[in-house]
């Protein structure tokens, strides 16, 4: 395996492990895509606000962000696309 600089390794880990505004997540039971529109912390708990992708007038979901073995996750959702915003 080729040697990587420390900066490269940190970027890879942060990209894979952090939920960010603008990411698209797929709801597992309905296969519907949702856009992360906001993240906030309340009483030491992080929440994500999601809205259905392509439907600005739909009601939004508030989902508690959980810390899993590989980083932050949204229960009942899977990551649909990677974010390159770092």
C-alpha positions in Angstrom: 0.0 0.0 0.0 1.5 3.4 -0.9 2.3 5.8 1.8 -0.2 8.6 2.3 0.4 11.9 4.0 -1.4 12.6 7.3 -3.4 15.4 5.7 -4.8 13.0 3.0 -5.8 10.4 5.6 -7.6 12.9 7.7 -9.6 14.2 4.7 -10.7 10.7 3.8 -11.9 9.9 7.3 -13.8 13.2 7.7 -15.5 12.9 4.3 -16.7 9.4 5.1 -17.8 9.9 8.7 -19.6 13.3 8.9 -23.1 14.2 7.9 -23.2 17.6 6.2 -25.8 19.9 4.8 -26.4 19.2 1.1 -25.9 15.4 1.3 -28.6 13.1 -0.1 -29.8 10.1 2.1 -32.2 7.4 1.0 -34.9 6.2 3.4 -34.6 2.5 3.6 -38.3 1.5 3.8 -39.6 3.8 1.0 -36.4 4.2 -1.1 -37.2 8.0 -1.2 -34.3 10.4 -1.4 -34.0 13.2 1.3 -31.7 16.2 1.3 -30.0 17.3 4.6 -31.1 20.9 4.9 -29.9 21.7 8.4 -27.9 20.3 11.3 -28.1 21.5 14.9 -27.3 20.4 18.4 -29.8 20.4 21.3 -28.9 19.2 24.8 -25.7 17.4 23.6 -27.7 15.6 20.8 -27.3 16.4 17.1 -30.3 16.5 14.8 -30.6 16.6 11.0 -33.5 18.2 9.2 -34.3 16.4 6.0 -36.7 17.2 3.2 -37.7 15.0 0.3 -35.4 15.7 -2.7 -37.0 17.7 -5.4 -40.0 18.8 -3.3 -39.4 22.1 -1.5 -43.0 22.2 -0.2 -43.1 18.8 1.5 -43.0 18.5 5.3 -39.5 18.0 6.7 -38.2 15.2 9.0 -36.2 15.7 12.1 -33.9 12.8 12.7 -31.5 12.2 15.6 -27.9 11.7 14.4 -26.3 8.6 15.9 -22.7 7.8 16.2 -21.9 4.4 14.7 -18.8 2.3 14.3 -17.9 4.2 11.1 -19.0 7.7 12.2 -22.3 9.6 12.1 -25.4 7.8 10.8 -29.1 8.5 10.3 -31.1 5.6 11.6 -33.4 4.2 8.8 -31.4 5.9 6.1 -28.4 5.1 3.9 -26.0 7.6 2.3 -27.0 8.1 -1.3 -24.1 10.3 -2.5 -20.7 11.4 -1.2 -20.0 15.0 -0.4 -16.8 16.6 -1.7 -17.2 19.9 0.3 -13.9 19.6 2.2 
